Amino acid sequence: MLHINHQGVLTARTVDEFRAEIVRFAHNLGFGTVDTLTVIDHPGAPTEFICVDNIGESDWNDLSLPLGVQDPVMQHCKLSSAPIAWNSKNYRNPDHRKIYELASGFGLCSGVSAAMHFPGGKHFALCVHLDRDQSLSVKRLSQLIPELQMFSVHAQDAAFRLLLPAEQVAEPMRLTIMESDALCRVIDGNSVEQIANLLNVTDACVRRYLRTASSKLGCANEHQAALKALRLEIIY
């Protein structure tokens, strides 16, 4: 079953409900503010940015996107799916110091950010912030980052559903029985090794099923593919 902390955001019916769920999640982790950024690259046209947050300052959205071109944390998220914990130390370069001063003026003094990148020029980032300049311990990050990554998968699915045009499902998206079974086991929280034991196949077979299913569904990994298949009622 899906983790109870993730069900609310997955089933959010409006942007306001979505915002309330990401704020609740951030507060449960001990962070005061949170923002999500949905990005759509349009060939031959300006990139589209859709931000949902609780920063509470309309001026922040006007500043954040232009600053993102130079911001080292945002540039990391643009190029990588690896989460990044950040604070003032990431802005030691004199060219970046002004960016940090502006962000900290909105209470964004440190935090953890994670991004995901999808076929078709779609991207999603989630960042939780503290209003103090703090370095998180390795132990704290080892607990926090898996939670953030899993919640980001659910939040991304909700954000794309609520903020982007309705998705058209192509007929060739049909999954094989083994691909569907493997995704069902992912929803139940099983690892590749556990799924292999349950389906009586090798780990390599499971990885192939999940990789192929993810490709068919246009997803970056099996967790996103499982949620999408569940939403589209390909699996139950």
C-alpha positions in Angstrom: 0.0 0.0 0.0 1.0 3.6 -0.5 2.6 5.3 2.5 -0.1 7.2 4.4 1.9 10.4 4.2 1.8 10.3 0.4 -1.8 9.4 -0.3 -3.1 13.0 0.3 -1.0 14.6 -2.3 -1.6 11.8 -4.8 -5.4 12.3 -4.6 -5.3 16.2 -4.4 -8.3 17.5 -6.4 -7.2 21.2 -6.6 -4.0 23.2 -6.6 -5.0 24.5 -3.1 -5.2 20.9 -1.9 -1.9 20.1 -3.5 -0.3 23.1 -1.8 -1.7 22.1 1.6 -0.3 18.6 1.2 3.2 19.7 0.2 3.2 22.1 3.1 2.0 19.4 5.5 4.8 17.1 4.3 7.5 19.8 4.7 6.3 20.6 8.2 6.3 16.9 9.2 10.0 16.9 8.1 10.7 20.0 10.2 10.9 22.5 7.4 9.0 25.7 7.3 8.5 26.4 3.6 8.4 24.4 0.4 8.1 25.0 -3.3 7.5 22.8 -6.3 8.4 23.8 -9.8 6.9 22.2 -12.9 8.8 23.0 -16.0 7.8 22.4 -19.6 10.2 22.9 -22.5 8.4 24.1 -25.6 10.5 23.7 -28.9 10.7 27.1 -30.5 8.9 28.9 -27.7 9.7 30.0 -24.2 10.0 27.4 -21.4 7.0 27.3 -19.1 7.4 27.4 -15.3 4.6 26.7 -12.8 5.5 27.2 -9.2 3.4 26.1 -6.2 4.7 27.2 -2.7 3.9 28.6 0.7 6.7 31.2 0.7 4.0 33.8 0.9 5.8 36.5 -1.1 4.5 37.3 -4.6 7.8 39.0 -5.3 9.7 35.7 -4.8 8.3 34.2 -8.0 9.3 37.2 -9.9 12.8 36.9 -8.6 13.3 33.1 -8.5 13.1 32.3 -12.2 15.6 34.9 -13.4 17.9 34.0 -10.5 17.7 30.3 -11.4 19.9 30.9 -14.5 22.8 31.7 -12.1 21.8 29.9 -8.9 24.1 26.9 -8.3 21.5 24.8 -6.6 18.9 25.4 -9.4 21.6 24.6 -12.0 22.4 21.3 -10.2 18.7 20.4 -10.3 18.5 21.3 -14.0 21.2 18.9 -14.8 20.9 16.1 -12.2 18.3 14.0 -10.5 20.5 13.5 -7.5 19.1 15.4 -4.4 21.2 18.3 -3.0 21.4 19.6 0.5 22.4 23.2 0.5 23.2 26.3 2.6 25.3 29.4 2.4 28.4 27.3 1.7 27.0 26.6 -1.8 27.1 30.3 -2.5 30.7 31.1 -1.6 31.5 32.3 -5.1 31.2 36.1 -5.1 29.0 35.8 -8.2 26.5 33.8 -6.2 26.5 35.7 -2.9 23.9 38.2 -4.1 21.6 35.4 -5.0 21.9 33.9 -1.5 21.3 37.3 0.1 18.1 37.7 -1.9 16.8 34.2 -1.1 17.6 34.4 2.6 15.6 37.6 2.7 12.5 35.4 2.0 13.5 32.9 4.7 15.2 30.5 2.3 18.5 30.0 4.1 19.1 26.3 3.7 17.3 23.3 2.5 17.1 20.1 0.4 16.1 20.0 -3.3 15.3 17.2 -5.6 14.5 17.2 -9.3 13.1 14.7 -11.9 13.4 14.8 -15.7 11.0 13.2 -18.1 10.6 12.6 -21.8 9.1 15.4 -23.8 10.9 18.2 -22.0 9.0 17.9 -18.7 10.7 18.5 -15.4 9.7 18.6 -11.8 11.6 19.9 -8.7 10.6 20.0 -5.0 12.6 21.9 -2.4 12.0 22.2 1.4 13.6 25.2 3.2 14.7 26.4 6.6 14.8 30.0 7.7 18.2 29.5 9.2 21.6 28.7 7.7 22.1 25.1 8.8 24.2 22.1 7.7 22.3 18.9 8.1 24.1 15.9 9.5 24.8 12.8 7.4 22.5 10.8 9.7 19.7 13.3 9.2 20.1 13.4 5.5 20.1 9.6 5.3 16.7 9.6 6.8 15.3 12.7 5.1 16.4 12.2 1.4 14.5 8.8 0.9 11.4 10.4 2.3 11.8 13.5 0.0 12.5 11.4 -3.1 9.4 9.2 -2.5 7.2 12.1 -1.8 8.5 13.9 -4.8 7.4 11.0 -7.0 3.8 11.3 -5.7 3.9 15.1 -5.8 5.1 15.1 -9.4 2.3 12.8 -10.4 -0.3 15.2 -8.8 1.4 18.3 -10.2 1.3 17.0 -13.8 -2.3 16.0 -13.4 -3.4 19.3 -11.9 -1.2 21.8 -13.8 -0.7 20.3 -17.3 -3.2 19.5 -20.0 -4.9 16.1 -19.7 -2.6 13.4 -21.0 -3.6 11.4 -24.0 -3.0 7.7 -23.5 -1.7 5.9 -26.6 -2.8 2.4 -27.5 0.8 1.0 -27.7 1.1 1.7 -24.0 -0.3 -1.8 -23.1 1.9 -3.7 -20.6 2.6 -7.4 -20.5 1.3 -9.4 -17.6 4.8 -9.6 -16.1 5.3 -5.9 -16.5 2.0 -5.2 -14.8 2.7 -7.6 -12.0 6.1 -6.1 -11.4 4.6 -2.6 -11.2 1.9 -3.8 -8.8 4.7 -5.1 -6.5 6.4 -1.7 -6.7 3.2 0.0 -5.4 3.3 -2.5 -2.5 6.8 -1.2 -1.6 8.8 -4.3 -2.6 12.4 -4.1 -3.8 13.7 -5.7 -7.0 14.9 -8.7 -5.0 11.6 -9.1 -3.3 9.7 -8.8 -6.6 12.0 -11.4 -8.1 11.2 -13.9 -5.3 7.5 -13.2 -5.6 7.4 -13.7 -9.3 9.9 -16.5 -9.3 12.2 -14.9 -11.8 15.7 -13.4 -11.7 16.5 -9.9 -10.5 17.7 -9.1 -14.1 14.2 -10.1 -15.4 12.5 -7.8 -12.9 14.7 -4.9 -13.8 14.0 -5.5 -17.5 10.2 -5.6 -16.8 10.4 -2.4 -14.9 12.6 -0.6 -17.4 10.4 -1.6 -20.3 7.2 -0.6 -18.5 8.7 2.7 -17.5 9.6 3.4 -21.1 6.2 2.5 -22.4 4.6 4.9 -19.9 7.1 7.7 -20.6 8.4 7.7 -17.1 11.9 8.1 -15.7 11.7 5.2 -13.2 9.6 2.4 -11.9 8.0 4.4 -9.0 6.7 7.1 -11.4 5.6 4.3 -13.8 3.7 2.5 -11.1 1.8 5.6 -10.0 1.0 6.5 -13.6 -0.2 3.0 -14.3 -2.4 3.1 -11.2 -3.9 6.5 -12.1 -4.6 5.3 -15.7 -6.1 2.1 -14.3 -3.6 0.0 -16.2 -3.0 -1.8 -12.8 -5.2 -1.9 -9.8 
